[in-house]
Amino acid sequence: MPKKTLTERCQPFTRYIEGIKAQGFYPYFRPISRSWGTEVEVAGKRLIMIGSNDYLGLSHDPRVLEAASQALRRWGSGPGGSRFLSGNLSLHEELEERLAAFVGKKRAVLHVTGFSTNLGAIACLLTAQDTILCDRENHASILEGCQASKARLIPFAHNDPKAAAEKLHQAREKYPNGIMLLITEGVFSMSGDLSLLPGLVALKRTFPDLLVYLDDAHGIGVMGYQGRGTATHFGLTDQVDFIMGTFSKALASIGGFIASDDIDVLEYLRHHSKPLIFSAGLPASCTATVMTCLDIIEHEPERVNRLWEITRKVHAGYQEIGLRTGEPVSPVLPIHIGSEIKAGLFAADLFKNGVFALPAVFPAVPRNKAVIRTAYMSTHQESQIDYVLEVMSKLATKHGVLASDLEERGYFANASGFSSPGPGVSDQAISQIGK
Amino acid sequence: MPKKTLTERCQPFTRYIEGIKAQGFYPYFRPISRSWGTEVEVAGKRLIMIGSNDYLGLSHDPRVLEAASQALRRWGSGPGGSRFLSGNLSLHEELEERLAAFVGKKRAVLHVTGFSTNLGAIACLLTAQDTILCDRENHASILEGCQASKARLIPFAHNDPKAAAEKLHQAREKYPNGIMLLITEGVFSMSGDLSLLPGLVALKRTFPDLLVYLDDAHGIGVMGYQGRGTATHFGLTDQVDFIMGTFSKALASIGGFIASDDIDVLEYLRHHSKPLIFSAGLPASCTATVMTCLDIIEHEPERVNRLWEITRKVHAGYQEIGLRTGEPVSPVLPIHIGSEIKAGLFAADLFKNGVFALPAVFPAVPRNKAVIRTAYMSTHQESQIDYVLEVMSKLATKHGVLASDLEERGYFANASGFSSPGPGVSDQAISQIGK
């Protein structure tokens, strides 16, 4: 008999969650019974949504909904198989071409989720002989891919090209023969930080064989000319070997892709990425959604501009209230709280006052560095934003989460934004890998 | 500099694929430009589809399409976030309740794909102290979950409860303290074999702490009363601890779920399954599709009955032609070919003659045990089936792939159906894990 049954192993956690629920500030898995994009209904209550990744508000665009409905009729509701076998649509291939052109690469390979894309691509391309340099705040799906690949995983301090350079020098000396892959996000999902990509790709001058992999899940549709992403924003598309993106943010669907100029590598990947070969293809309705979103983004640059306007307005509003937030370099504007309990109580009170925003706590951010993650959409109305800022102002004072309150509690003593550990590559995770 | 660049590593495979394409029998990633369910259009050519997992043909049911379109309008095209955060729909929770009741368990947890379900569930519940007994033909996503969990992976001969018992005895002696989980599929996707589930759950008499995990991707909607799955078929629902299923087969969508009577374990899983927490939620249109499919399956048992009628008819037809196939215990009827080249040429000729069916070769099946995987739908017309059988008869003789031809070539010398290695747990994969 095992020392502990599976139930006994899980119970302490379940009791902990029950405790939080009993105290009334469990904020997760809120069931949305209806959505109008910038507003949602939960348990009969209408709320202003400031926690969605639907940055351009395209999820409710009538053109998108019509295209999705038409695709349902043309191909049916489900793909009926893996793309490798009976579930490959001409629409998938058209979207691959379209995405490659959109991000400025020769070819792209579609997957059914963003998680699958990172997992499948990294795991099938890298081996135990290789080394991966990974920003400490990279997404969990990147870590999952790294672990499955068996490559050496070397984390570097978040968004710190100098730290990456040091690690790279050490690694190249120690492991002269394997492939070196550096992975960063374009826009980091929790902090909203914009990658210091120029400093990272500059490492190629010293290490010409270094490959750079950019997860631009939160940058596609938002950053750069026509929302073509973070590499375009910096004019560094040629220097980035792999651009990965998802459809579940600005592209109003689910799914993911990886793009590159290296046709051989992508052809290999298409036949070896396990979640691609062994998952059903992306439904036609989702694929058509993404195609239509790209049409709209390319033809209506005012949507991206409007998102930036709103982001700057909210940032200024937060500052005026006296909240501590990040720079407005992306639509993700976290409000720093520190205490995890305070973040939970603050979010619960936001909810009571008609605002849907969620706390991010460890392990999504470091311990005692809890934030309320807010992200706005280009379809938000001025009146909605004014209302949210009013509520924020009232509640921030009530809960004592203004920057001045944080200072009093010593929040800034050794805080430099979001330092390690990040949402995926925590020290614990790394020690589990045993490298 | 690495000994070989990533491009150099991938090129030999890419050249190999180019060679197959040049010879005209590369069968994969065929782009479907339109689908009517039982027929599809590829490159302007209309074909009868006998390779889809849409077993009940619900992917084109007008009620399903209408429900999916309505859900698009109510919730939008994309979820905008992870279920954990801003992408949880009341419809997800309704579907979880519905699925739990459908398979006879207390609760179910939804994931965005079937692959994610196996990966997330197995990886978060098991640890390096635990042992997993795994049928050699289990799906790649199960293997991926086992590897990510770090548990000891012990494969047993395909669908062989006696072999499983031996391995279990050895393992329990050697590792007395960890959890033991036995994983099997209900209906095996390539061979169409039905799990010998009674023999497997009988091991619980000797090992009361053994947990049984049933991946019923190909059984849900097809096996048992009202298509409630393989556990229902055998009347063994109480003996199976976890029932996992996907929506990309009979339920005409994408996604997956895991059901159990253990609320504590599922609550833990819901907060720790990485592809659940770190992927966007299932789009409303996909979720509504599954709900409507369950309505139809429960109210129209004639669909499942019709599927079995067709399966028996095709099986008899294959036998009459002289093809070697499996028993008609599931809608998957592989045609045994042996030679991988012959399978490719045969499939290419089927295509030319208006039939869409694909070869399964190593590693999906053992080396030189290639098959044409055929699977029928309850919406196939008699005329379509008659046509397919006619084509099969003509081409089987032409290509020399009748059972008598196979016998001449010594195909049956040491063939016992699909023995090791299976689609996921190959010896190579196991040696890679190093256990």
Interface residues (C-beta under 8 A of the other chain):
Chain A: M1 P2 K3 T5 L6 T7 R9 C10 Q11 F13 T14 I17 Y28 F29 R30 P31 I32 S33 R34 S35 G37 M49 G51 S52 N53 D54 L58 S59 H60 V64 L65 A68 S69 L72 R73 R74 W75 G76 S77 G78 P79 G80 G81 R83 F84 L85 S86 G87 N88 L89 S90 H92 E93 V112 T113 G114 F115 S116 L119 L125 D130 H139 A140 S141 E144 Q147 A148 K150 P176 N177 G178 I179 M180 D209 L211 T246 F247 S248 L251 A252 S253 I254 D262 I263 D264 V265 E267 Y268 L269 R270 H271 H272 K274 P275 I277 F278 S279 A280 L282 P283 S285 C286 T289 F356 L358 R373 Q432
Chain B: M1 P2 K3 T5 L6 T7 R9 C10 Q11 F13 T14 I17 Y28 F29 R30 P31 I32 S33 R34 S35 G37 M49 G51 S52 N53 D54 L58 S59 H60 V64 L65 A68 S69 L72 R73 R74 W75 G76 S77 G78 P79 G80 G81 R83 F84 L85 S86 G87 N88 L89 S90 H92 E93 V112 T113 G114 F115 S116 L119 L125 D130 H139 A140 S141 E144 Q147 A148 K150 P176 N177 G178 I179 M180 D209 L211 T246 F247 S248 L251 A252 S253 I254 D262 I263 D264 V265 E267 Y268 L269 R270 H271 H272 K274 P275 I277 F278 S279 A280 L282 P283 S285 C286 T289 F356 L358 R373 Q432
